[in-house]
């Protein structure tokens, strides 16, 4: 589907048909992965400001139904090291919803039934979003 603005990306995040507790976001820098997560978090009732975890690697947010949204960004890590243990622990907790950006280095840890969302730039500055 074609997304023409930041607002449309936020709205898409708010109505994602997610059937798994693990979401992998794939896309270049600046395609809108964190914006999509921000919309998703808002729909889950997260009241905090959702920001990119690029430098902290992960951030956790309480949802309105008592679950935890855990947002990872492995962009800076070629080898996730100890963070892979943290990820594994969070993946095993059924009360967690895990969103992963730049997950190539931890793809072997992701469950088969996770939702994968790919975001690509279009020449007209819009984005193409594919959910699988």
MDTraj code that builds the backbone (N, CA, C; nanometers):
import mdtraj as md
import numpy as np

residues = "UNK UNK UNK UNK UNK UNK UNK UNK UNK UNK UNK UNK UNK UNK UNK UNK UNK UNK UNK UNK UNK UNK UNK UNK UNK UNK UNK UNK UNK UNK UNK UNK UNK UNK UNK UNK UNK UNK UNK UNK UNK UNK UNK UNK UNK UNK UNK UNK UNK UNK UNK UNK UNK UNK UNK UNK UNK UNK UNK UNK UNK UNK UNK UNK UNK UNK UNK UNK UNK UNK UNK UNK UNK UNK UNK UNK UNK UNK UNK UNK UNK UNK UNK UNK UNK UNK UNK UNK UNK UNK UNK UNK UNK UNK UNK UNK UNK UNK UNK UNK UNK UNK UNK UNK UNK UNK UNK UNK UNK UNK UNK UNK UNK UNK UNK UNK UNK UNK UNK UNK UNK UNK UNK UNK UNK UNK UNK UNK UNK UNK UNK UNK".split()
xyz = np.array([
    [0.0824, -0.1170, 0.0000],
    [0.0000, 0.0000, 0.0000],
    [0.0874, 0.1242, 0.0000],
    [0.0368, 0.2288, -0.0589],
    [0.1134, 0.3521, -0.0717],
    [0.0787, 0.4467, 0.0436],
    [0.1823, 0.5020, 0.1067],
    [0.1683, 0.5967, 0.2165],
    [0.2298, 0.7285, 0.1707],
    [0.1518, 0.8363, 0.1779],
    [0.1960, 0.9645, 0.1233],
    [0.2480, 1.0651, 0.2252],
    [0.2308, 1.0385, 0.3547],
    [0.2719, 1.1376, 0.4540],
    [0.3005, 1.0715, 0.5886],
    [0.3629, 1.1485, 0.6758],
    [0.3894, 1.1004, 0.8110],
    [0.2570, 1.0699, 0.8817],
    [0.1577, 1.1549, 0.8624],
    [0.0278, 1.1330, 0.9249],
    [-0.0347, 1.0006, 0.8785],
    [-0.0246, 0.9709, 0.7510],
    [-0.0775, 0.8444, 0.6997],
    [-0.0021, 0.7250, 0.7602],
    [0.1294, 0.7406, 0.7823],
    [0.2079, 0.6320, 0.8434],
    [0.1627, 0.6105, 0.9877],
    [0.1387, 0.7198, 1.0618],
    [0.0877, 0.7087, 1.1986],
    [-0.0476, 0.6385, 1.2000],
    [-0.1349, 0.6768, 1.1081],
    [-0.2683, 0.6165, 1.0996],
    [-0.2604, 0.4684, 1.0655],
    [-0.1704, 0.4323, 0.9750],
    [-0.1517, 0.2906, 0.9420],
    [-0.1073, 0.2133, 1.0654],
    [-0.0145, 0.2682, 1.1407],
    [0.0310, 0.2034, 1.2629],
    [-0.0834, 0.1791, 1.3597],
    [-0.1798, 0.2699, 1.3611],
    [-0.2933, 0.2583, 1.4506],
    [-0.3951, 0.1538, 1.4115],
    [-0.3867, 0.1062, 1.2886],
    [-0.4846, 0.0063, 1.2447],
    [-0.4197, -0.1164, 1.1805],
    [-0.2984, -0.1465, 1.2245],
    [-0.2291, -0.2634, 1.1710],
    [-0.3021, -0.3925, 1.2059],
    [-0.3184, -0.4798, 1.1089],
    [-0.3812, -0.6101, 1.1359],
    [-0.2782, -0.7106, 1.1874],
    [-0.2304, -0.6865, 1.3069],
    [-0.1237, -0.7684, 1.3627],
    [-0.1830, -0.8929, 1.4282],
    [-0.1325, -1.0085, 1.3891],
    [-0.1810, -1.1352, 1.4449],
    [-0.0742, -1.2042, 1.5288],
    [0.0429, -1.1451, 1.5402],
    [0.1516, -1.2029, 1.6179],
    [0.2023, -1.0992, 1.7166],
    [0.2674, -1.1448, 1.8229],
    [0.3224, -1.0532, 1.9225],
    [0.4615, -1.0038, 1.8866],
    [0.5101, -1.0417, 1.7685],
    [0.6429, -0.9992, 1.7251],
    [0.6297, -0.9357, 1.5868],
    [0.6814, -0.8138, 1.5747],
    [0.6740, -0.7398, 1.4495],
    [0.8152, -0.7000, 1.4093],
    [0.8540, -0.7394, 1.2904],
    [0.9842, -0.7012, 1.2358],
    [0.9608, -0.5915, 1.1325],
    [1.0311, -0.4790, 1.1499],
    [1.0210, -0.3677, 1.0560],
    [1.1471, -0.3616, 0.9715],
    [1.1289, -0.3623, 0.8408],
    [1.2412, -0.3625, 0.7471],
    [1.2303, -0.2382, 0.6592],
    [1.3392, -0.1631, 0.6488],
    [1.3397, -0.0453, 0.5633],
    [1.4633, 0.0381, 0.5894],
    [1.4982, 0.1204, 0.4926],
    [1.6148, 0.2067, 0.5059],
    [1.5934, 0.3119, 0.6143],
    [1.7002, 0.3813, 0.6502],
    [1.6931, 0.4917, 0.7448],
    [1.5946, 0.5951, 0.6918],
    [1.5051, 0.6391, 0.7781],
    [1.4121, 0.7457, 0.7412],
    [1.2870, 0.7033, 0.6665],
    [1.2638, 0.5729, 0.6524],
    [1.1445, 0.5301, 0.5787],
    [1.0172, 0.5403, 0.6619],
    [1.0295, 0.5483, 0.7947],
    [0.9112, 0.5634, 0.8779],
    [0.8850, 0.4490, 0.9737],
    [0.9856, 0.3692, 1.0021],
    [0.9677, 0.2548, 1.0919],
    [0.9246, 0.2994, 1.2322],
    [0.9923, 0.3989, 1.2863],
    [0.9569, 0.4463, 1.4199],
    [0.8238, 0.5206, 1.4170],
    [0.7945, 0.5906, 1.3112],
    [0.6652, 0.6582, 1.2985],
    [0.5525, 0.5560, 1.2991],
    [0.5703, 0.4481, 1.2259],
    [0.4720, 0.3403, 1.2248],
    [0.4557, 0.2831, 1.3662],
    [0.5662, 0.2626, 1.4358],
    [0.5626, 0.2111, 1.5730],
    [0.4902, 0.3089, 1.6644],
    [0.5111, 0.4377, 1.6437],
    [0.4440, 0.5399, 1.7238],
    [0.2916, 0.5292, 1.7091],
    [0.2436, 0.5100, 1.5875],
    [0.1003, 0.4932, 1.5640],
    [0.0476, 0.3654, 1.6260],
    [0.1246, 0.2590, 1.6156],
    [0.0889, 0.1297, 1.6741],
    [0.0796, 0.1426, 1.8264],
    [0.1788, 0.2085, 1.8854],
    [0.1821, 0.2261, 2.0306],
    [0.0625, 0.3073, 2.0791],
    [0.0286, 0.4100, 2.0064],
    [-0.0864, 0.4926, 2.0437],
    [-0.2139, 0.4089, 2.0453],
    [-0.2308, 0.3228, 1.9451],
    [-0.3486, 0.2358, 1.9383],
    [-0.3521, 0.1379, 2.0552],
    [-0.2347, 0.1018, 2.1074],
    [-0.2262, 0.0115, 2.2228],
    [-0.2467, 0.0854, 2.3549],
    [-0.2595, 0.2177, 2.3469],
    [-0.2810, 0.2968, 2.4678],
    [-0.1547, 0.3424, 2.5370],
    [-0.0411, 0.3363, 2.4678],
    [0.0839, 0.3854, 2.5263],
    [0.0733, 0.5373, 2.5377],
    [0.0982, 0.5880, 2.6577],
    [0.0857, 0.7322, 2.6811],
    [0.2182, 0.8066, 2.6681],
    [0.3285, 0.7352, 2.6784],
    [0.4602, 0.7982, 2.6651],
    [0.4880, 0.8343, 2.5200],
    [0.5813, 0.9261, 2.5009],
    [0.6262, 0.9607, 2.3667],
    [0.7193, 0.8504, 2.3175],
    [0.6832, 0.7852, 2.2090],
    [0.7641, 0.6767, 2.1530],
    [0.8707, 0.7371, 2.0625],
    [0.9959, 0.7076, 2.0950],
    [1.1080, 0.7583, 2.0159],
    [1.1943, 0.6420, 1.9691],
    [1.2791, 0.6685, 1.8734],
    [1.3660, 0.5642, 1.8197],
    [1.4650, 0.5165, 1.9257],
    [1.4784, 0.3850, 1.9401],
    [1.5772, 0.3327, 2.0340],
    [1.7143, 0.3108, 1.9703],
    [1.7491, 0.3906, 1.8697],
    [1.8759, 0.3715, 1.7982],
    [1.9973, 0.3708, 1.8899],
    [1.9993, 0.4564, 1.9913],
    [2.1161, 0.4657, 2.0772],
    [2.1029, 0.3842, 2.2045],
    [1.9806, 0.3590, 2.2485],
    [1.9606, 0.2804, 2.3706],
    [1.9389, 0.1330, 2.3387],
    [1.9204, 0.0979, 2.2140],
    [1.8953, -0.0356, 2.1607],
    [1.7526, -0.0824, 2.1876],
    [1.7004, -0.0563, 2.3092],
    [1.5619, -0.0968, 2.3356],
    [1.4939, 0.0007, 2.4309],
    [1.3620, 0.0069, 2.4168],
    [1.2782, 0.0860, 2.5070],
    [1.1520, 0.0063, 2.5321],
    [1.0970, 0.0209, 2.6529],
    [0.9752, -0.0512, 2.6884],
    [0.8681, 0.0491, 2.7298],
    [0.7436, 0.0195, 2.6913],
    [0.6305, 0.1073, 2.7176],
    [0.5126, 0.0251, 2.7692],
    [0.4444, 0.0759, 2.8704],
    [0.3250, 0.0095, 2.9226],
    [0.2065, 0.0392, 2.8305],
    [0.1262, -0.0636, 2.8024],
    [0.0054, -0.0457, 2.7215],
    [-0.1152, -0.0365, 2.8142],
    [-0.2300, 0.0047, 2.7600],
    [-0.3493, 0.0230, 2.8430],
    [-0.4048, -0.1085, 2.8970],
    [-0.3711, -0.2209, 2.8332],
    [-0.4240, -0.3497, 2.8803],
    [-0.3245, -0.4278, 2.9667],
    [-0.2224, -0.3587, 3.0164],
    [-0.1283, -0.4226, 3.1082],
    [-0.0139, -0.4968, 3.0422],
    [-0.0066, -0.4923, 2.9116],
    [0.1058, -0.5556, 2.8419],
    [0.2210, -0.4556, 2.8313],
    [0.3307, -0.5020, 2.7757],
    [0.4459, -0.4153, 2.7546],
    [0.4847, -0.4188, 2.6074],
    [0.4985, -0.3017, 2.5482],
    [0.5501, -0.2899, 2.4124],
    [0.7006, -0.2692, 2.4255],
    [0.7792, -0.3626, 2.3707],
    [0.9250, -0.3531, 2.3753],
    [0.9725, -0.3242, 2.2329],
    [1.0413, -0.2124, 2.2163],
    [1.0846, -0.1641, 2.0845],
    [1.2371, -0.1707, 2.0759],
    [1.2872, -0.2518, 1.9828],
    [1.4314, -0.2695, 1.9626],
    [1.4755, -0.2053, 1.8316],
    [1.6000, -0.1598, 1.8307],
    [1.6634, -0.1116, 1.7086],
    [1.8070, -0.1632, 1.7090],
    [1.8345, -0.2602, 1.6221],
    [1.9666, -0.3230, 1.6171],
    [2.0565, -0.2622, 1.5090],
    [2.0253, -0.1427, 1.4637],
    [2.1003, -0.0785, 1.3547],
    [2.2499, -0.0717, 1.3831],
    [2.2879, -0.0350, 1.5029],
    [2.4292, -0.0142, 1.5355],
    [2.5021, -0.1420, 1.5754],
    [2.4302, -0.2536, 1.5824],
    [2.4925, -0.3771, 1.6306],
    [2.5074, -0.4817, 1.5206],
    [2.6290, -0.5051, 1.4776],
    [2.6543, -0.6137, 1.3842],
    [2.6365, -0.7473, 1.4552],
    [2.6776, -0.7487, 1.5826],
    [2.6622, -0.8666, 1.6675],
    [2.5856, -0.8209, 1.7911],
    [2.4637, -0.8700, 1.8106],
    [2.3821, -0.8210, 1.9215],
    [2.4328, -0.8593, 2.0599],
    [2.5234, -0.9574, 2.0682],
    [2.5835, -0.9944, 2.1962],
    [2.4791, -1.0185, 2.3040],
    [2.4976, -0.9536, 2.4173],
    [2.4098, -0.9732, 2.5319],
    [2.2667, -0.9276, 2.5038],
    [2.2496, -0.8379, 2.4076],
    [2.1145, -0.7921, 2.3731],
    [2.0311, -0.9048, 2.3132],
    [2.0966, -1.0064, 2.2560],
    [2.0200, -1.1196, 2.2041],
    [1.9556, -1.1964, 2.3198],
    [2.0224, -1.2015, 2.4339],
    [1.9642, -1.2661, 2.5517],
    [1.8444, -1.1866, 2.6025],
    [1.8573, -1.0556, 2.6027],
    [1.7470, -0.9684, 2.6434],
    [1.6279, -0.9875, 2.5493],
    [1.6560, -0.9916, 2.4202],
    [1.5501, -1.0127, 2.3215],
    [1.4820, -1.1472, 2.3428],
    [1.5613, -1.2530, 2.3595],
    [1.5040, -1.3864, 2.3816],
    [1.4104, -1.3884, 2.5024],
    [1.4524, -1.3243, 2.6084],
    [1.3705, -1.3178, 2.7303],
    [1.2381, -1.2455, 2.7019],
    [1.2454, -1.1352, 2.6301],
    [1.1237, -1.0600, 2.5986],
    [1.0334, -1.1339, 2.5002],
    [1.0922, -1.2092, 2.4088],
    [1.0128, -1.2862, 2.3134],
    [0.9350, -1.3976, 2.3834],
    [0.9896, -1.4516, 2.4896],
    [0.9252, -1.5616, 2.5618],
    [0.8100, -1.5157, 2.6511],
    [0.8050, -1.3891, 2.6832],
    [0.7025, -1.3370, 2.7732],
    [0.5742, -1.3099, 2.6938],
    [0.4655, -1.3828, 2.7210],
    [0.3413, -1.3653, 2.6453],
    [0.2738, -1.2301, 2.6695],
    [0.3182, -1.1561, 2.7706],
    [0.2622, -1.0234, 2.7972],
    [0.3360, -0.9126, 2.7233],
    [0.4331, -0.9508, 2.6403],
    [0.5094, -0.8527, 2.5642],
    [0.4676, -0.8521, 2.4179],
    [0.4676, -0.7335, 2.3615],
    [0.4558, -0.7151, 2.2173],
    [0.5906, -0.6576, 2.1758],
    [0.6604, -0.7249, 2.0870],
    [0.7974, -0.6878, 2.0527],
    [0.8030, -0.6350, 1.9094],
    [0.8574, -0.5147, 1.8952],
    [0.8796, -0.4533, 1.7641],
    [1.0296, -0.4428, 1.7441],
    [1.0776, -0.4914, 1.6297],
    [1.2213, -0.4949, 1.6031],
    [1.2534, -0.4230, 1.4724],
    [1.3401, -0.3229, 1.4818],
    [1.3940, -0.2562, 1.3637],
    [1.5352, -0.3096, 1.3403],
    [1.5729, -0.3229, 1.2144],
    [1.7064, -0.3699, 1.1773],
    [1.7361, -0.5045, 1.2427],
    [1.6469, -0.6002, 1.2253],
    [1.6570, -0.7284, 1.2914],
    [1.7387, -0.8351, 1.2217],
    [1.8131, -0.8003, 1.1203],
    [1.8912, -0.8995, 1.0456],
    [1.9850, -0.9788, 1.1361],
    [2.0471, -0.9109, 1.2329],
    [2.1441, -0.9788, 1.3192],
    [2.0794, -1.0721, 1.4220],
    [1.9465, -1.0641, 1.4357],
    [1.8774, -1.1509, 1.5328],
    [1.7675, -1.2333, 1.4657],
    [1.7716, -1.2420, 1.3336],
    [1.6638, -1.3107, 1.2614],
    [1.6479, -1.4563, 1.3037],
    [1.7564, -1.5189, 1.3491],
    [1.7479, -1.6581, 1.3933],
    [1.6704, -1.6723, 1.5246],
    [1.6482, -1.5630, 1.5959],
    [1.5735, -1.5656, 1.7220],
    [1.4240, -1.5398, 1.7031],
    [1.3875, -1.4864, 1.5886],
    [1.2480, -1.4482, 1.5662],
    [1.1616, -1.5708, 1.5381],
    [1.0420, -1.5736, 1.5962],
    [0.9531, -1.6868, 1.5692],
    [0.9061, -1.6852, 1.4240],
    [0.8772, -1.8027, 1.3710],
    [0.8318, -1.8120, 1.2314],
    [0.7052, -1.7326, 1.2054],
    [0.6172, -1.7267, 1.3026],
    [0.4874, -1.6635, 1.2816],
    [0.4867, -1.5135, 1.3112],
    [0.6029, -1.4479, 1.3076],
    [0.6043, -1.3042, 1.3332],
    [0.5533, -1.2272, 1.2110],
    [0.5085, -1.1055, 1.2368],
    [0.4628, -1.0172, 1.1294],
    [0.5826, -0.9388, 1.0775],
    [0.5988, -0.9362, 0.9466],
    [0.7092, -0.8614, 0.8849],
    [0.6487, -0.7479, 0.8028],
    [0.6961, -0.6263, 0.8285],
    [0.6487, -0.5092, 0.7563],
    [0.7689, -0.4466, 0.6858],
    [0.7609, -0.4389, 0.5552],
    [0.8688, -0.3811, 0.4746],
    [0.8238, -0.2454, 0.4228],
    [0.9086, -0.1446, 0.4414],
    [0.8787, -0.0082, 0.3973],
    [0.9870, 0.0347, 0.2998],
    [0.9448, 0.0808, 0.1821],
    [1.0398, 0.1248, 0.0791],
    [1.0064, 0.2658, 0.0341],
    [1.1122, 0.3416, 0.0013],
    [1.0962, 0.4744, -0.0571],
    [1.0436, 0.4630, -0.1995],
    [0.9572, 0.5544, -0.2388],
    [0.9172, 0.5707, -0.3784],
    [0.9820, 0.6982, -0.4316],
    [0.9951, 0.7097, -0.5622],
    [1.0564, 0.8278, -0.6238],
    [0.9851, 0.9580, -0.5888],
    [0.8546, 0.9514, -0.5616],
    [0.7781, 1.0722, -0.5305],
    [0.7769, 1.1050, -0.3806],
    [0.8685, 1.0453, -0.3033],
    [0.8844, 1.0651, -0.1589],
    [0.7756, 0.9971, -0.0757],
    [0.6885, 0.9228, -0.1398],
    [0.5912, 0.8419, -0.0653],
    [0.6607, 0.7125, -0.0236],
    [0.5885, 0.6281, 0.0480],
    [0.6419, 0.4997, 0.0918],
    [0.5514, 0.3883, 0.0435],
    [0.6103, 0.2749, 0.0167],
    [0.5338, 0.1541, -0.0169],
    [0.5490, 0.0604, 0.1018],
    [0.4361, 0.0169, 0.1572],
    [0.4376, -0.0676, 0.2770],
    [0.3775, -0.2034, 0.2411],
    [0.4510, -0.3080, 0.2768],
    [0.4045, -0.4453, 0.2534],
    [0.4040, -0.5191, 0.3864],
    [0.2911, -0.5803, 0.4178],
    [0.2773, -0.6559, 0.5426],
    [0.2678, -0.8035, 0.5086],
    [0.3553, -0.8836, 0.5713],
    [0.3494, -1.0283, 0.5466],
    [0.3703, -1.1047, 0.6753],
])
top = md.Topology()
chain = top.add_chain()
for i, resn in enumerate(residues, 1):
    res = top.add_residue(resn, chain, resSeq=i)
    for name in ("N", "CA", "C"):
        top.add_atom(name, md.element.get_by_symbol(name[0]), res)
traj = md.Trajectory(xyz[None], top)
